[in-house]
Amino acid sequence: MSSKKPSISVPISFGENTRKALLEADLLDISFKIRSVNGTLLLPLTKELTENELFRLLGHDEFQIEHEEFESIPSSPRTLAEVMSDELSPSELELLPRAYDLIGDIAILEIPEELIQYKDKIGEAFRSLHKNVSVVLAKQGAISGTTRIRDYDLIAGEHRTNTTHIEYGCRIAVDLAKAYFSPRLLEEHNRIAKQVTPGETIIDMFTGVGPFPLHIAKETDAIVFAIDINPDAISLLKKSMKLNKFVGRITPIIADAELYVTENFDSNADRVIMNHPSGASSFVKAACIALKPDGIMHYYDFVGGDDPEALMISRLKSLIKSAGYSIDQVLHVRRVRDSAPYEYQMAVDVVIQ
């Protein structure tokens, strides 16, 4: 579609400076295409301007005021709702996912039951908006089992669940069908790694694909025992170890964390990482046994209420007391992310005595 617009023509040599001046003054109509005609540029304006107004704005008089035809620029949809507006009713458009997880080049959506019949169309619409995404998956059910696996439904793109995810320059091999990984813990991975000092011995009791050990070993000359009961998770960690350069050392271990820690550590670990939000509480005693006097526990759990920080500390104090130990100092407590209305995944760092 074309329309007649107030416009100016300038020699091409004046074109870029003129375009910038008009754009900065919000006088260039960006909904229409600039034209090139016989060595001049025709620029569409948002309103009629006098010669004096243009001279003051441009600082030169190498222009002609015109009124020409311009071709409109089709506006591209910017949201899922805009892309799907012809497919869904207004009430259904309100249910479309507005957030997603991006792991490498894989996007993960949570599609409500009411829109399941449109899942493939939603996946394709999402890819049309995000050209860097090669695979779109939809969550199916909750994370379950000792290996913490969730089922996914491929709704668009390549038929795969594996990718390489990058965090702060750290390359992490991920296969969502085989091992748990959350990009929402990015800042936790980095935060813990920044605390570690050279020479430390660290236990990551539920390492998954190993983001904590990978970040730590990349940063600091420390040794990290990366434990997981899932062989596929450890296999992915070993793959990641080949993708990065380290100053520290990672020892990958396939084992039940409680058994391995209690059999191999006795007050000789500087810190223990316990990121198993649905089950870490059962392993507190093993972690306490492993830690040196004044060793640090990094503990994760889900809590709710009006004061989740206080509840988190109270719960952990009780767990540690039941194990026969006590908290000497609470170093840090924070909300990592929302997990449900008024429920949070929490992180707390404590010194054990």
C-alpha positions as CSV (number, residue, x, y, z in Angstrom):
1,M,0.0,0.0,0.0
2,S,1.3,3.5,-0.9
3,S,0.2,7.0,0.2
4,K,1.1,10.6,-0.6
5,K,3.2,12.1,2.2
6,P,4.8,15.4,2.9
7,S,8.5,14.8,2.2
8,I,11.8,16.3,1.3
9,S,14.4,15.4,-1.3
10,V,18.1,15.8,-0.7
11,P,21.2,14.8,-2.6
12,I,22.4,11.3,-1.6
13,S,25.6,12.8,-0.1
14,F,23.4,14.7,2.4
15,G,21.1,11.7,2.9
16,E,22.4,10.0,6.1
17,N,22.9,13.2,8.1
18,T,19.4,14.4,7.0
19,R,17.8,11.1,8.0
20,K,19.5,11.2,11.4
21,A,18.4,14.8,12.1
22,L,14.8,14.0,11.1
23,L,14.8,10.8,13.1
24,E,16.1,12.5,16.3
25,A,13.5,15.2,15.9
26,D,10.7,12.5,15.5
27,L,9.9,14.0,12.1
28,L,10.8,11.0,9.9
29,D,7.8,8.8,9.2
30,I,9.4,5.4,9.8
31,S,6.2,3.6,8.7
32,F,7.1,4.3,5.1
33,K,10.1,3.4,2.9
34,I,12.7,6.0,2.0
35,R,13.0,6.3,-1.8
36,S,16.0,6.8,-4.0
37,V,15.3,8.8,-7.3
38,N,18.0,10.0,-9.7
39,G,20.8,10.7,-7.2
40,T,18.5,12.1,-4.5
41,L,16.8,10.6,-1.5
42,L,13.1,11.2,-0.8
43,L,12.3,11.1,2.9
44,P,8.7,10.9,4.2
45,L,7.8,13.3,7.0
46,T,5.4,13.0,9.9
47,K,4.0,16.5,9.2
48,E,4.3,19.5,6.8
49,L,7.4,21.7,7.5
50,T,8.3,25.1,6.2
51,E,11.6,25.9,4.6
52,N,12.7,27.9,7.6
53,E,11.9,25.0,10.0
54,L,13.9,22.6,7.8
55,F,16.8,24.9,7.5
56,R,17.1,25.4,11.3
57,L,16.8,21.6,11.8
58,L,19.2,20.5,9.0
59,G,21.7,23.3,9.0
60,H,21.8,23.4,5.1
61,D,19.5,24.4,2.3
62,E,20.2,21.4,0.0
63,F,16.6,20.2,0.1
64,Q,13.4,20.5,-1.8
65,I,10.0,20.2,-0.2
66,E,7.9,17.6,-1.9
67,H,4.6,15.7,-1.6
68,E,5.3,12.2,-3.0
69,E,3.9,8.7,-3.0
70,F,5.6,6.3,-0.5
71,E,5.2,2.6,0.1
72,S,4.2,1.6,3.6
73,I,6.4,-0.8,5.6
74,P,4.3,-3.8,6.8
75,S,4.4,-3.9,10.6
76,S,5.7,-7.2,12.0
77,P,4.0,-8.9,14.9
78,R,6.0,-8.4,18.2
79,T,4.1,-10.8,20.5
80,L,2.5,-14.2,20.4
81,A,-0.9,-12.6,20.9
82,E,-0.3,-10.5,17.7
83,V,0.7,-13.5,15.7
84,M,-2.1,-15.7,17.0
85,S,-4.8,-13.0,16.9
86,D,-6.6,-14.6,13.9
87,E,-6.5,-18.1,15.5
88,L,-7.6,-17.5,19.1
89,S,-10.5,-15.8,20.8
90,P,-9.8,-12.8,23.0
91,S,-10.1,-14.9,26.2
92,E,-7.7,-17.6,24.7
93,L,-5.2,-14.9,23.7
94,E,-5.0,-13.9,27.4
95,L,-3.9,-17.4,28.3
96,L,-0.9,-17.5,25.9
97,P,2.5,-17.9,27.7
98,R,4.3,-14.6,28.3
99,A,7.5,-16.0,29.7
100,Y,9.7,-18.8,28.6
101,D,13.0,-20.5,29.5
102,L,15.8,-20.4,26.9
103,I,18.5,-23.1,27.2
104,G,21.0,-22.8,24.4
105,D,18.8,-22.6,21.2
106,I,15.9,-24.4,22.9
107,A,12.9,-22.5,24.2
108,I,10.6,-24.1,26.8
109,L,7.0,-22.9,27.1
110,E,4.3,-23.7,29.6
111,I,1.0,-24.0,27.6
112,P,-2.2,-24.1,29.6
113,E,-4.6,-27.0,29.2
114,E,-7.1,-24.7,27.5
115,L,-4.7,-24.1,24.6
116,I,-3.2,-27.6,24.1
117,Q,-5.1,-28.1,20.8
118,Y,-3.1,-25.1,19.5
119,K,0.3,-26.1,20.8
120,D,1.9,-26.7,17.4
121,K,0.6,-23.4,16.0
122,I,1.9,-21.7,19.1
123,G,5.3,-23.3,18.7
124,E,5.6,-22.1,15.1
125,A,4.3,-18.7,16.0
126,F,7.0,-18.5,18.7
127,R,9.7,-19.4,16.3
128,S,8.5,-16.8,13.8
129,L,9.2,-14.2,16.5
130,H,12.5,-15.6,17.8
131,K,14.8,-16.5,14.9
132,N,17.6,-17.7,17.2
133,V,15.4,-20.5,18.5
134,S,15.8,-23.9,16.8
135,V,13.6,-26.0,19.0
136,V,10.4,-25.2,20.9
137,L,9.4,-27.6,23.7
138,A,6.3,-27.5,25.9
139,K,6.4,-28.7,29.5
140,Q,4.5,-31.9,30.3
141,G,3.8,-32.6,33.9
142,A,6.1,-31.9,36.9
143,I,9.8,-32.8,37.6
144,S,9.7,-36.3,39.1
145,G,11.8,-39.3,40.2
146,T,15.3,-39.5,41.7
147,T,16.8,-38.3,38.5
148,R,14.6,-35.2,38.4
149,I,13.4,-35.5,34.8
150,R,10.5,-33.7,33.2
151,D,8.7,-34.8,30.0
152,Y,8.6,-32.4,27.1
153,D,6.5,-32.2,24.0
154,L,8.2,-31.0,20.8
155,I,5.9,-28.3,19.3
156,A,8.2,-26.7,16.7
157,G,11.7,-26.9,15.1
158,E,14.3,-29.6,15.1
159,H,13.6,-33.0,16.7
160,R,16.1,-32.9,19.5
161,T,16.4,-32.1,23.2
162,N,20.2,-31.5,23.4
163,T,22.0,-28.2,23.1
164,T,25.0,-26.3,24.5
165,H,24.0,-23.5,27.0
166,I,26.4,-20.7,27.8
167,E,26.6,-18.9,31.2
168,Y,29.3,-16.2,31.8
169,G,31.4,-17.9,29.1
170,C,30.9,-21.3,30.6
171,R,29.7,-23.9,28.1
172,I,27.3,-26.5,29.5
173,A,26.1,-29.6,27.6
174,V,22.4,-30.1,28.2
175,D,19.9,-32.8,27.2
176,L,16.6,-32.0,28.7
177,A,15.2,-35.5,28.1
178,K,18.1,-37.0,30.1
179,A,19.0,-34.7,33.0
180,Y,17.6,-31.7,34.8
181,F,18.8,-28.2,34.1
182,S,17.4,-24.7,34.9
183,P,18.7,-21.5,33.4
184,R,17.0,-19.6,36.2
185,L,19.9,-20.5,38.5
186,L,22.4,-18.6,36.4
187,E,23.1,-16.0,39.1
188,E,23.4,-18.7,41.8
189,H,26.0,-20.6,39.8
190,N,28.0,-17.4,39.4
191,R,27.5,-16.2,42.9
192,I,28.7,-19.4,44.6
193,A,31.7,-19.6,42.2
194,K,32.8,-16.1,43.1
195,Q,33.0,-17.1,46.8
196,V,35.3,-20.0,46.4
197,T,39.0,-19.5,47.3
198,P,42.0,-21.5,45.9
199,G,42.7,-24.8,47.6
200,E,39.1,-25.4,48.7
201,T,37.5,-28.9,48.7
202,I,33.8,-28.7,47.6
203,I,31.0,-31.2,47.4
204,D,28.1,-30.7,45.0
205,M,25.7,-33.3,46.3
206,F,23.1,-33.1,43.4
207,T,25.2,-31.8,40.6
208,G,22.9,-32.6,37.7
209,V,24.8,-31.6,34.5
210,G,27.3,-29.8,36.7
211,P,26.8,-26.0,36.4
212,F,28.1,-25.3,39.9
213,P,31.3,-27.3,39.4
214,L,31.9,-26.0,35.9
215,H,31.6,-22.3,37.1
216,I,33.8,-23.0,40.1
217,A,36.6,-24.9,38.3
218,K,36.6,-22.2,35.6
219,E,37.1,-19.5,38.2
220,T,39.3,-20.9,40.9
221,D,42.0,-23.6,41.7
222,A,39.7,-25.7,43.8
223,I,38.6,-29.4,43.7
224,V,34.9,-30.1,43.3
225,F,33.4,-33.5,43.8
226,A,30.3,-33.5,41.5
227,I,27.9,-36.2,42.6
228,D,24.7,-37.3,40.9
229,I,22.7,-40.6,40.9
230,N,21.8,-40.1,37.2
231,P,24.5,-41.5,34.9
232,D,23.2,-39.4,32.0
233,A,23.8,-36.2,34.0
234,I,27.4,-37.2,34.8
235,S,27.9,-38.1,31.1
236,L,26.8,-34.6,30.1
237,L,29.1,-33.1,32.7
238,K,32.1,-35.0,31.3
239,K,31.1,-33.7,27.9
240,S,31.1,-30.1,29.2
241,M,34.5,-30.6,30.8
242,K,35.9,-31.1,27.3
243,L,34.3,-27.8,26.2
244,N,35.9,-25.5,28.8
245,K,39.3,-24.6,30.2
246,F,39.7,-24.9,34.0
247,V,42.1,-23.7,36.6
248,G,40.4,-26.1,39.2
249,R,39.5,-29.8,39.1
250,I,36.2,-31.6,38.8
251,T,35.8,-35.2,40.0
252,P,32.5,-36.5,38.5
253,I,30.9,-39.3,40.5
254,I,27.8,-41.4,39.8
255,A,26.4,-42.3,43.2
256,D,23.8,-41.8,45.9
257,A,24.9,-38.6,47.4
258,E,24.2,-39.6,51.1
259,L,26.1,-42.9,50.8
260,Y,29.1,-41.5,49.0
261,V,29.5,-38.4,51.2
262,T,29.2,-40.3,54.5
263,E,31.6,-43.0,53.3
264,N,34.2,-40.6,51.9
265,F,34.1,-37.4,53.9
266,D,34.6,-36.6,57.6
267,S,35.0,-33.0,58.5
268,N,37.2,-32.3,55.5
269,A,35.1,-30.3,53.0
270,D,35.1,-26.5,52.9
271,R,31.7,-26.2,51.5
272,V,28.7,-28.4,50.4
273,I,26.3,-27.3,47.7
274,M,22.7,-28.8,48.2
275,N,20.6,-27.8,45.2
276,H,17.9,-30.4,45.4
277,P,14.9,-28.1,46.3
278,S,12.4,-31.0,46.7
279,G,14.7,-33.3,48.7
280,A,17.8,-31.6,50.1
281,S,16.4,-31.7,53.6
282,S,16.9,-35.5,53.8
283,F,20.7,-35.0,53.2
284,V,21.5,-32.3,55.8
285,K,23.1,-34.7,58.3
286,A,25.5,-36.2,55.6
287,A,26.4,-32.6,54.6
288,C,27.1,-31.6,58.2
289,I,29.3,-34.7,58.8
290,A,31.3,-33.8,55.6
291,L,32.0,-30.2,56.5
292,K,35.0,-28.9,58.3
293,P,34.5,-26.9,61.5
294,D,33.3,-23.5,60.2
295,G,32.5,-25.1,56.8
296,I,29.8,-23.5,54.6
297,M,26.6,-25.1,53.5
298,H,24.7,-23.7,50.5
299,Y,21.2,-24.9,50.9
300,Y,18.2,-24.6,48.6
301,D,14.5,-25.2,49.4
302,F,11.0,-24.0,48.5
303,V,9.2,-21.9,51.0
304,G,6.2,-19.6,51.1
305,G,4.5,-17.1,53.3
306,D,4.9,-13.4,54.0
307,D,8.5,-13.8,55.3
308,P,10.1,-16.6,53.4
309,E,13.6,-15.5,54.5
310,A,12.8,-16.1,58.2
311,L,11.0,-19.3,57.5
312,M,13.9,-20.6,55.4
313,I,16.4,-19.9,58.2
314,S,14.1,-21.4,60.9
315,R,13.6,-24.6,58.8
316,L,17.3,-25.0,58.2
317,K,18.2,-24.4,61.8
318,S,15.8,-27.1,62.8
319,L,17.2,-29.6,60.3
320,I,20.7,-28.9,61.4
321,K,19.8,-29.2,65.1
322,S,18.2,-32.6,64.4
323,A,21.4,-33.7,62.8
324,G,23.3,-32.8,66.0
325,Y,24.9,-29.6,64.7
326,S,24.2,-25.9,64.8
327,I,24.4,-22.8,62.7
328,D,27.3,-20.5,63.7
329,Q,26.4,-17.8,61.2
330,V,23.9,-17.0,58.5
331,L,25.9,-15.5,55.7
332,H,23.3,-14.9,53.1
333,V,19.6,-15.7,52.4
334,R,17.8,-14.7,49.1
335,R,14.8,-15.5,46.9
336,V,16.2,-17.2,43.8
337,R,12.9,-17.2,41.9
338,D,9.2,-17.4,42.2
339,S,7.9,-21.0,41.9
340,A,4.2,-20.4,42.5
341,P,2.1,-17.5,43.9
342,Y,3.6,-16.7,47.3
343,E,6.1,-19.5,47.1
344,Y,9.8,-19.1,46.3
345,Q,12.9,-21.1,45.7
346,M,15.2,-19.9,48.4
347,A,19.0,-20.0,48.8
348,V,20.7,-19.7,52.2
349,D,24.5,-19.9,53.0
350,V,25.3,-20.9,56.6
351,V,28.4,-21.6,58.6
352,I,28.1,-24.9,60.4
353,Q,29.6,-25.8,63.8
